[in-house]
Amino acid sequence: MTSIVGQQEYRAGPWGEPPGPIVEASFKPLWQGSSYRGLALLDTGANLCGIPRTEIESAGWVPQGDCELLTPTGVKVVPMYWVAVETLSHRWALIKVVPSEQPYAIIGRDILNDLSLLLNGPCRLFRLLA
């Protein structure tokens, strides 16, 4: 049975225009450090979730290993962290996240593949279905 997790209007992000599907999300490290709560872009082009690097550093997160990322400039090895993620009343207990240079979090396909994401661009609305 499919249920609506949430429907929201697009928001303008820190990048300015155009607006996009942005949610409030909470990322809690499984071992050490304080939680991060903030805006997160639903990014179907991202394999993994990302958290602003500066937030990870200030929260005192301890890396749980390394992860290879394919970037536009090639493969890059970055630290990775295991976290619990919560957004729109839905929770994922064990998600790998990596540092991001963006000023906002990114929710990638590792979470989005568990949901149906419906984008209504002309109306600037999105809906998540579980």
C-alpha positions in Angstrom: 0.0 0.0 0.0 1.4 3.4 -1.0 1.1 6.3 1.4 2.0 10.0 1.0 5.1 10.8 3.0 4.8 14.5 2.2 3.9 17.1 -0.4 5.6 20.5 -0.4 6.2 23.5 -2.6 9.6 23.9 -4.2 11.9 26.2 -2.3 14.7 28.5 -3.4 17.9 27.1 -2.2 21.2 28.8 -1.2 22.1 28.6 -4.9 19.2 31.0 -5.7 17.1 30.3 -8.7 15.6 28.0 -9.9 13.8 26.6 -6.9 13.8 22.9 -6.2 12.6 20.0 -4.0 14.1 20.9 -0.6 13.1 19.3 2.7 14.1 19.7 6.4 16.2 16.7 7.4 18.0 15.4 10.5 21.2 13.4 10.3 22.3 11.7 13.5 25.7 10.0 13.6 25.6 6.4 14.9 28.8 6.7 17.0 30.1 10.1 18.0 29.2 13.7 17.4 26.1 15.9 17.5 23.2 15.7 15.0 22.9 18.0 12.0 19.5 19.4 11.1 19.0 21.6 8.1 17.8 22.0 4.5 18.4 19.0 2.2 18.0 19.0 -1.6 16.4 15.9 -3.0 19.0 15.1 -5.7 18.3 12.2 -8.1 21.8 12.7 -9.6 23.6 11.9 -6.3 24.3 8.3 -5.4 24.8 9.0 -1.7 23.7 11.6 0.9 26.0 14.5 1.6 26.4 16.9 4.5 28.2 20.2 4.4 31.8 19.5 5.3 31.9 22.4 7.7 28.9 21.1 9.6 30.6 17.6 10.0 33.7 19.2 11.3 32.0 21.5 13.8 29.7 18.6 15.0 32.8 16.4 15.8 31.8 13.4 13.6 34.4 10.6 13.5 34.9 9.0 10.1 33.9 5.3 9.8 36.1 4.7 6.8 36.7 6.0 3.3 34.5 6.1 0.2 35.4 6.6 -3.5 33.3 9.2 -5.2 33.1 9.7 -9.0 33.2 13.5 -9.5 33.3 15.6 -12.7 37.1 15.9 -12.2 37.6 12.2 -11.5 37.6 9.7 -8.6 38.1 11.2 -5.2 38.5 9.4 -1.8 36.6 11.0 1.0 35.7 10.1 4.6 32.3 8.5 5.1 30.0 8.4 8.1 27.1 6.1 9.1 24.0 8.1 10.2 20.3 7.8 10.9 18.3 10.1 8.6 14.9 11.5 9.3 12.7 13.6 7.0 9.0 14.1 6.4 8.2 11.6 9.2 10.2 8.8 7.6 13.4 7.4 9.1 16.3 5.4 7.7 18.5 3.7 10.4 21.7 3.2 8.6 22.8 5.5 5.7 26.3 6.3 4.5 27.0 10.0 4.1 30.0 11.9 2.8 31.1 15.5 3.2 29.9 18.0 0.7 31.2 21.4 -0.3 27.6 22.6 -0.7 26.1 24.8 2.0 23.1 22.4 2.3 22.6 18.6 2.7 21.9 16.3 -0.2 19.6 13.4 -0.1 20.6 11.0 -2.8 19.3 7.9 -4.5 20.4 5.7 -1.5 17.2 7.1 0.2 15.2 8.2 -2.8 15.2 4.7 -4.3 13.0 3.7 -1.3 10.4 6.3 -2.3 8.5 7.5 -5.2 9.3 11.2 -6.0 6.8 13.0 -8.1 7.9 16.4 -9.4 5.3 18.8 -10.8 7.6 21.4 -12.2 5.0 23.8 -13.7 3.2 24.0 -10.3 6.6 24.0 -8.3 5.3 21.1 -6.2 6.8 17.7 -5.2 5.3 14.7 -3.5 7.0 11.8 -1.8 5.3 8.4 -1.6 6.4 5.5 0.5 
